[in-house]
Amino acid sequence: MAGELSEVLVIAENGGHETFLEELRARATVIQALPPRLALVALPAGADAALGAGRPVPSSLPRLPGATWYGDDLPADVLGRLTGQERLFVEAWRLRRRKAKQRPGDHLPWDVPGHRPPDLPPGATP
């Protein structure tokens, strides 16, 4: 869909935390931040596909010395270096990226044929 955006995580790895968010905001659309070194950036859909562990940052993304961009999940060693608050921020980002669960009967009326009402125990009759 045109105009759709992807969220990527940007981490300031090596110092320069004082100016990291200011520089990032000048070059990209920051949609959420956890100062001093974590930020979520909005990119056009599909732009995050070029990001991944060990891959260079594509030339289409802003260059920030000491910043690492993650379009996918974080490697375990990177996650291990984060503080508890930073891990919580990353976990929230991960959950937002998950697809919603598909549940049989989701959004149907509770009494639709073939489905039991939500509080009726198995074997009970209405």
N, C-alpha and C positions, 0 to 999 in steps of 0.2 A: 504494500500500500504506500502510495506517495506521501511524503512528509512524516513517515514513521521514524522514530528515533530509537537508538540503542543506548544503554547505559554502560559505561566502562569505568573501571576503578583506576585511579591514578594515585601512586604512593611516592612521596618524596623519600628516597632511600638514603642519600648521603648529604647530610647537613643542608644548609640553606633553607631551613624550615620557616624562617622569619618572613621570607619573601615568596615562598612557594605558591601559596594560594593567590596572592596578588598577581603574580606573573601568569599563573594558570587562568585566572579570570580574564586577563587581558587578551588571552589567545584562544579561549574555548568557552563553551557554555557550561558553567559549573552549576549543577542542579542540587547538590547536597555536599556538605563538607564536614569533616571532623578535624578541626585545627589541632596541631599545626601541620600534619602531613598526609592526610587522606582526603580524597575528593571523588565524587561521582561526576562524570562529564557526559553530556548528551552528544552523540554522534549520529550521522545519518545511518539508517538501518543497513546492516551488512558491513559497515566500516569496521566493526569489532571483529569480524571474521579473520582479519589479517593479524590480529593480536594473539599472542600466546606465549607460553613459557619458552624462553630461549630465542624467540624471533625478534628481529630488529623492529623498531617502531617504523611503520610505513611513513613515507615522505609526506603523505597528506595530513598527518597529525602534527600538532605543534611540538617543537623540540624544546624540552626543558631539561637542562643538565641535572642529573641525579634523580630524575623522575622515571618511574616504570609504569607502563600502561598495561592493564589486564582486561581483556574482553571476555576471557574465560575464567575458570576457577583459579585460585591461587595455589602455587606449589606449597607443599607442607612446610618446607623450610622457611618460606616467606611468612606464612601464617604463624609459625612458631616464634618469629621475631616481633610480632605485634603485641601491644599491651592488651589487657582484658577489654578495655573500652573499644580499642580498635578492632579486635576480633568480633565484638558485638556488632559494630558498624558493618563489617564485611559479611557477617552472617545475615544481617538484614538485607544487604544487597543480593546475596545468593538466593534468599527466599523470594525476593521480588522477581528474580529472573526465572524462577520455576514456573512451569505451566500449571494451571489450575487442575486439580484432580477431577477426573471424569467419574461421576457417581451415577449408578443406575437410578433413574427416577428423579434425578436432581432437577429442581424447578417445576416438578409436576405437582398437581394437587395431591394432598395426602390420601384421598380416597379413590384415586384412579384405579381401574381394574388391573389386577395382577400385582398390586403392591399392598403391603400391610400398613396400617396407620403407624406412626412413629413410636408410640408408647405401648403398643399391644405386644405382650410377651408371646414367644412361640408356643403354639398349642392352645392358646386361649381363644375363646370365641367372643365376638363383640356382643 
